[in-house]
């Protein structure tokens, strides 16, 4: 980015040492490091908020007559369309769509195709369609599936 070589860096260091003195230089370095850390944290939070907003506003994909929607090859443990109750099995055998049953023990939720997971009480969860929700019991499960924490509700588990 900046075409600064070793000689220029040494010159800048010597000038900073002369201007601020040896006692103030470490303190200035710590202040600069803290400022950079806060800037990075704020930019990451802003980026994740924008990505969340863009993900919510994305329209559902449309499929033409030549392309069909993707078909899952193997059901996963988080797939809410798996029929588990006798009424759901009967509905699946009769050709009716199965109704996903939401279990109250699953404290975390994410949207299919999204990067973030939320606590069930988060306001973003109400904006997700029920069919696109993926439920997880622990933060570790969500992280194992590749989800990041929501910057709004900041999901965590008590130790």
C-alpha positions in Angstrom: 0.0 0.0 0.0 2.6 2.5 1.1 6.0 2.0 -0.5 7.9 2.4 2.8 11.2 0.6 3.1 13.4 -0.2 6.1 15.3 3.1 5.9 12.2 5.1 5.9 10.8 3.2 8.9 14.0 3.8 10.9 13.9 7.5 10.1 10.2 7.8 11.2 11.1 5.9 14.4 14.1 8.2 15.2 12.0 11.3 14.6 9.2 9.9 16.8 11.8 9.2 19.5 13.1 12.7 19.3 9.7 14.4 19.3 8.0 12.3 22.0 10.9 11.0 24.1 11.7 7.5 25.3 9.2 7.6 28.2 6.1 8.5 26.0 6.8 6.3 23.0 5.6 2.9 24.6 2.5 4.7 25.8 1.8 6.1 22.4 2.3 2.6 20.9 -0.3 1.1 23.3 -2.8 3.9 22.5 -2.3 3.4 18.8 -2.8 -0.4 19.2 -6.0 0.1 21.2 -7.4 2.5 18.6 -6.6 0.1 15.8 -8.3 -2.8 17.7 -11.4 -0.7 18.4 -11.6 0.4 14.7 -11.3 -3.2 13.6 -14.0 -4.3 16.0 -16.3 -1.5 14.9 -15.8 -2.3 11.2 -16.4 -6.0 11.8 -19.6 -5.2 13.6 -20.7 -2.8 10.8 -19.9 -5.4 8.1 -21.8 -8.2 9.9 -24.9 -5.9 10.4 -24.9 -4.9 6.7 -24.5 -8.6 5.7 -27.4 -9.5 8.0 -29.6 -6.7 6.5 -28.7 -7.7 2.9 -29.4 -11.4 3.7 -32.9 -10.6 5.1 -33.8 -8.5 2.1 -32.7 -11.1 -0.5 -35.7 -12.4 -2.5 -36.4 -16.1 -2.6 -34.6 -17.8 -5.5 -36.9 -18.4 -8.5 -36.6 -21.5 -10.6 -37.4 -21.7 -14.3 -38.9 -24.6 -16.1 -35.4 -25.8 -17.2 -33.8 -25.7 -13.7 -35.3 -27.4 -10.7 -34.7 -26.5 -7.1 -31.8 -28.2 -5.3 -32.7 -31.6 -3.8 -30.9 -32.6 -0.6 -29.1 -35.9 -1.0 -29.1 -36.9 2.7 -31.2 -35.5 5.5 -29.2 -33.9 8.3 -29.9 -33.8 12.0 -30.8 -30.1 11.8 -33.3 -30.6 8.9 -36.7 -29.6 10.2 -38.5 -31.3 7.3 -37.9 -34.8 8.6 -41.1 -36.4 9.8 -40.7 -37.6 13.3 -44.3 -37.7 14.7 -46.9 -40.2 13.5 -49.1 -37.4 12.2 -46.1 -36.1 10.2 -45.3 -39.5 8.8 -49.0 -39.9 7.7 -48.9 -36.4 6.1 -45.6 -37.3 4.3 -47.1 -40.6 3.0 -50.2 -38.9 1.7 -48.2 -36.3 -0.2 -49.0 -33.3 2.0 -46.2 -31.1 3.1 -44.9 -32.0 6.6 -45.2 -29.4 9.3 -42.0 -28.6 11.2 -42.4 -28.9 14.9 -40.4 -26.5 17.0 -38.9 -27.8 20.2 -38.5 -25.4 23.1 -35.2 -26.9 24.2 -33.4 -25.5 21.2 -32.2 -22.1 22.3 -30.5 -20.9 19.1 -31.7 -20.4 15.6 -30.2 -19.5 12.1 -31.6 -19.0 8.6 -30.6 -21.4 5.8 -28.0 -19.7 3.6 -27.1 -17.1 6.3 -23.9 -16.8 8.2 -25.3 -15.7 11.6 -27.1 -17.5 14.4 -29.3 -15.9 17.0 -30.9 -16.5 20.3 -34.6 -17.4 19.9 -35.5 -14.1 21.6 -33.7 -12.0 19.1 -35.8 -9.7 16.9 -34.1 -11.1 13.7 -35.6 -14.5 14.3 -39.1 -13.1 13.8 -38.1 -12.0 10.3 -37.0 -15.4 9.3 -39.5 -17.6 7.5 -40.3 -20.7 9.6 -39.4 -23.1 6.7 -35.9 -21.6 6.5 -35.0 -21.8 10.2 -32.3 -24.1 11.5 -32.4 -24.8 15.2 -29.4 -25.6 17.4 -29.2 -26.6 21.1 -25.8 -25.1 21.9 -23.4 -22.4 20.7 -20.9 -25.1 19.9 -23.3 -26.8 17.6 -23.9 -23.5 15.7 -20.1 -22.8 15.4 -19.5 -26.4 14.2 -22.0 -25.7 11.4 -20.1 -22.6 10.4 -22.3 -19.9 11.9 -21.1 -16.7 13.5 -22.7 -14.9 16.4 -25.3 -12.2 15.9 -24.0 -8.7 16.7 -27.4 -7.7 18.0 -28.2 -10.5 20.5 -24.7 -11.8 21.0 -25.6 -15.4 21.8 -23.6 -17.1 24.6 -23.9 -19.9 27.0 -23.4 -19.7 30.7 -20.3 -21.6 31.9 
